[in-house]
């Protein structure tokens, strides 16, 4: 039996570096943020924006929503370093 950690879960996606990725079990969370542009104007000009993120998890983490990762043949398959997307910029 495979250990029920994020690395063996179908919702785990390597995203940053080996051993650190994202949990894609649920939709991303919206993180609103605001900043003040007053330094560029005589009056306060609040700016509001948002960014979406998936929870960052360690491959050794675990939770109650674990589902075994499977390949096309239905066999369990570990996450490989080659699954990390190329970061440009």
C-alpha positions as CSV (number, residue, x, y, z in Angstrom):
1,X,0.0,0.0,0.0
2,X,1.2,3.5,-0.9
3,X,1.6,6.0,1.9
4,X,-1.2,8.5,1.7
5,X,0.9,11.7,1.3
6,X,0.5,14.6,-1.2
7,X,3.2,13.1,-3.4
8,X,1.0,10.1,-4.1
9,X,-2.3,12.0,-4.4
10,X,-4.0,12.7,-7.8
11,X,-4.6,16.3,-6.8
12,X,-0.9,17.1,-6.1
13,X,0.9,19.2,-8.7
14,X,4.6,20.0,-8.6
15,X,4.8,23.7,-9.1
16,X,7.8,25.2,-7.4
17,X,10.6,22.8,-6.8
18,X,11.0,19.1,-6.0
19,X,9.1,18.3,-2.8
20,X,6.9,21.5,-2.9
21,X,3.8,21.9,-5.0
22,X,0.1,22.8,-5.1
23,X,-3.0,21.0,-4.0
24,X,-5.5,21.2,-6.8
25,X,-8.4,19.4,-4.9
26,X,-10.5,22.6,-4.8
27,X,-10.6,25.7,-6.9
28,X,-7.9,28.3,-6.3
29,X,-8.4,30.9,-3.5
30,X,-8.8,34.5,-4.4
31,X,-6.4,36.8,-2.5
32,X,-7.5,40.5,-2.7
33,X,-4.9,43.1,-2.0
34,X,-4.8,46.9,-2.1
35,X,-2.2,49.5,-2.1
36,X,-2.1,53.3,-2.0
37,X,-1.0,55.3,-4.9
38,X,-0.9,58.6,-2.9
39,X,2.8,59.0,-3.5
40,X,2.0,59.7,-7.1
41,X,-0.9,62.1,-6.5
42,X,-2.1,64.9,-4.3
43,X,-5.1,62.8,-3.2
44,X,-5.4,59.3,-1.9
45,X,-5.9,56.8,-4.8
46,X,-6.6,53.4,-3.4
47,X,-5.9,50.5,-5.9
48,X,-7.5,47.1,-5.5
49,X,-6.6,43.9,-7.3
50,X,-6.7,40.2,-6.7
51,X,-4.7,37.1,-7.4
52,X,-5.7,33.4,-7.3
53,X,-3.5,30.7,-5.7
54,X,-3.8,27.0,-4.9
55,X,-2.6,26.0,-1.5
56,X,1.1,25.3,-1.4
57,X,1.9,21.9,0.2
58,X,4.9,19.8,0.9
59,X,5.0,16.3,-0.8
60,X,5.1,14.7,2.7
61,X,1.9,16.5,3.9
62,X,-1.4,14.6,4.0
63,X,-5.1,15.3,4.4
64,X,-8.5,13.5,4.5
65,X,-9.2,14.1,0.8
66,X,-6.4,11.8,-0.5
67,X,-7.0,9.9,-3.8
68,X,-4.3,7.7,-5.2
69,X,-2.6,9.1,-8.4
70,X,-3.0,6.7,-11.3
71,X,-1.5,6.4,-14.8
72,X,-3.4,5.6,-18.0
73,X,-3.3,1.9,-17.2
74,X,-4.9,2.5,-13.8
75,X,-1.7,1.8,-11.8
76,X,-0.5,4.1,-9.1
77,X,2.2,6.5,-10.3
78,X,4.5,8.8,-8.3
79,X,5.0,12.5,-9.2
80,X,8.2,13.0,-11.2
81,X,10.5,16.0,-11.3
82,X,9.8,16.2,-15.0
83,X,6.2,17.1,-14.1
84,X,7.4,20.5,-12.8
85,X,6.3,23.2,-15.3
86,X,9.1,25.3,-16.8
87,X,9.3,28.7,-15.1
88,X,10.2,31.5,-17.6
89,X,10.9,35.0,-16.5
